[in-house]
Each structure stands twice: as C-alpha cells, then as structure tokens.
Amino acid sequence: MEQQRGQWSGRLGFILAAAGSAVGLGNLWKFPYIAWENNGGAFVLVYIIAVAIVGIPIMMAETLLGRRGKRDPIGTFRALAAGKRGARLWPGVGVLGVITGVIILSYYSVIAGWTLRYIGMAISGHLGELARQPDGLSGFFLGFIGSGDQQVLWTFCFMAATTLVVVFGVQNGIERAARILMPVLFSLLVVLVIYAMTMAGFGKAMAFIFRPNFGELTRGGVLEAVGHSFFTLSLGMGVMLTYGSYMRKQDSIPRAAVTISILDTVIAIMACMIMYSIIFSYDMPVAKSSAILFTTLPAVFFQMPGGALISALFYLLVAFAALTSTISLLEVVSSYAIDELGWQRRKATLTVAAAIFAFGILSALSVGGSDAPGNPTLSHINIIGRESTEGFFGTMDYLASNWCLPVGGFLIALFTGWALTRRETQEELEEGHGLMRFFPLWRFLIKFAAPAAVGAIIVSVILGAEYQ
Ligand code: TRP
C-alpha cells in the first residue's frame, strides 16, 4: 500500500503541481474582474494581506496534514484525529472536501471548455472576422454559451483532457504536465506584460492596481478579497492536503507554501496589468465584467498588430492554467476512490470523471441563462459574478465559494491549531526545513487570526451581507 502510493520526484515537482493548481481561472479571469468591480488599489492590498495572514498559514496547515496522514482527505483526518476528541467527526471535513471538489470541477470545466473553443476560433481566423463586426463578439459569445450542444461538447473535451493526465498518476501525469505547462504559461504572461508596458494605458492600469483609495473599499469588498484568497490558492477542500500527501519528508513545507502563494499572487496581478492596460488604452466600455475575457479582450487583440497570434496564445495560456487546476480537483476525488474504496487509479479516475461530467451537464446547460429565451443580452447570462446566483451554474459557484471553501478552511484551521498538539505540528513543519523561526507566528495565525477572519466571512454570508 505504502509503496504503491505516488510521490513527487522532488521539491520542484510539488511546487509546480501545487502552483499549477493555484494558478487558474481564478487568477486570469476572476481576479481581474472582481478587482475591477471593487476599484482596484485598496481591494488588491486587502487581498494581498489576506493571502499573507490567512492563505499562507492555511496552505501550510493543509500540506502538513497531508504529508502526515499520507492519504486522501477523508483517510487523513481519520488517521490524524484517532484518539483525539471528536475523532469520529473530523473525517467529515474530508467528506466535505471531496463533495466540494465534485461541485467546483463540474462548473469550472464549463468555462475551461470555452478557452478551447476560442483557441480554435483564433487560429481559424473567425475571431478576427467577428472582431471587425459591431457586436460580432458579444453576439457570438451569447450564441455560443446559449447553445447546449456546444457547451456540453466543450465541457466534455476539457474533462477528457483532465482525465487523460490524472490517469497517468502523480509523477507521470500531474507532475509532468505541470513541468511543461507552468513555465510555458509564465513565459507567455511575461511576453504579454511586456507588450502591455508599451501601451498608452499601462500607467493608468498600474495606478488603478497599486494606488489604494480606502474610501472606495466596501465591507463586502473586504470579505470578497478574503474569500477569493481561498479560491485562488486552492484552499479549503483538500487539494493542498492531497498534494502534500505525495510530498517527500526532506522538502520544506513553509518554503513551498510561501513560494506558491507569491507565484499565484504575482500571476493574478500580471493578469490585471495586461487586461487593464488594454482597457485603458483603447477606452473600451466594460459591458459585463465577468465576460471581459471573452468579449472585450478579443476586440482589442484585433486592434493590435498580430491579433490572431496574440489571441491564440492568450487563450492557450488560459487553457493551460485551467488544466493544471482541473487536474488537481479531479485528483482529490480520484484519490478518495483509490485510498478509501481501494480502486485502481485508472478505474477510479475514469469513473469519477464520468460522474462529474454527467453532473456538470446541468451547469453547462444553464450557463446561457434562461430568463430571456430568444433574445438574451450579456446581462442575462448566468456566469459567475456577484450579480448572478441564478441558474444551476451560479448556484454551484455560490455554494462552493461562499460556503464549502470557507467552512472547510475554518475547520482545517481549527483542526490544525487546536486538535493537533503543538509538538505534532512543529515536528511536521520543521521536517525537511530545519528550525522554524516563524513557528510561533504561524501557530498564532492558525489558532486565532485565520479562524477569526474566515469565521467573519461565514457569519456575513449567514447574515446575507453583500459578498461575492
Ligand atoms: N485555484 C484555482 C484557480 O484559481 C481553482 C481551484 C483549483 C480551486 N483547485 C481548487 C479552488 C480547489 C478551490 C479549491 O483557478
């Protein structure tokens, strides 16, 4: 059993795979538009603070649980809680995580599928033609997401790609994919940022991102920033726990967590620099901020020289980022079937992926919006945004981001900070790291600061405060 279990080849393997999970649609699509809606500056700063005091400590906690438990999330909680108070209840956190994985993957793969369609459109030249017609892009986009067949088809393609990687296992599948995709993704982003620097709107974009104006920050914005720090770092459902379970004892957990979080944040900010430079340079009206990526941006790409190439590269980049994230979601659910049900990896992955795809059809069919049949506009679509929790798709995202991840994160922090002893956690964090100077700070954050901040989100969602 022990020997069969997958393992990363080394320090870099874990970091790349975990960063691959973290960097995804959350960075390239969701962060730029929620930061836009919250007027940048102050929101970005609060988000960075949330990553530092909530995100990094919880990432270290999840990883240490996984490396100590060496199992899927449910088995890990069962093993680590043995003999402690509430030993029978803690595995419930793992159950919640596996369910959350099913929910997130079922709708995430729908949007990920769009990127495949747009790569094809960019290469074939269709995207360029649409960009030259007034309302061509938004018309196409609405027709595309309103077509059930198309949505199911592209969701299927993306799930198939994800499954293919996960079937090959930890080192030959997940790690290998991340080793190729992550450097390519980062290089593409750097090229696009350099391009953005040459644009007239770059200065304005930088000011928008980095000049905080606290007068513009709402309470809802603060909570949204904290909530997003979970989503973007893949925390609260056991991804880092599962990936941590494949980690070697001789690698440092604290260093890895800090590296991954910095990388994730830098990439989110780079995505903002690119998109805002474009928006400010061309004075584009932003119709629906959550659709910027598929309607506003292509219009601009084709005003630039080499638009076809730039847009093809761009959607390829988004697809890569999404793929390394869907891989991690599928791996959590598969690892449950492998460790708990004793299935072979192939059988586990194929079965679980088929079930999630079947469930995802509901999201795929709902994404085009149902309240305006015949003549939908951008404001009728049900893709993620604070304005839409209607439709199956919106409901799934609302459930996952506002309930499952915060509750999961809260319980993970409580378990690590209060159920495990100081010695247990210190031992695991210092294994492969050496003496950890910041251990008392970490312990304070995980015992008090993180539960308080996450608890505030949960309370505010219960009270119905505007969040997300
Ligand atoms: N972090 C990814 C993103 O930013 C999405 C993701 C992958 C995720 N695995 C997760 C979010 C687990 C929450 C939990 O796009």
Boltz pocket constraint, residues with backbone or C-beta under 6 A from the ligand:
constraints:
  - pocket:
      binder: B
      contacts: [[A, 21], [A, 22], [A, 23], [A, 24], [A, 25], [A, 26], [A, 27], [A, 104], [A, 230], [A, 231], [A, 232], [A, 233], [A, 234], [A, 235], [A, 236], [A, 237], [A, 239], [A, 325], [A, 326], [A, 328], [A, 329], [A, 405]]
      max_distance: 6.0
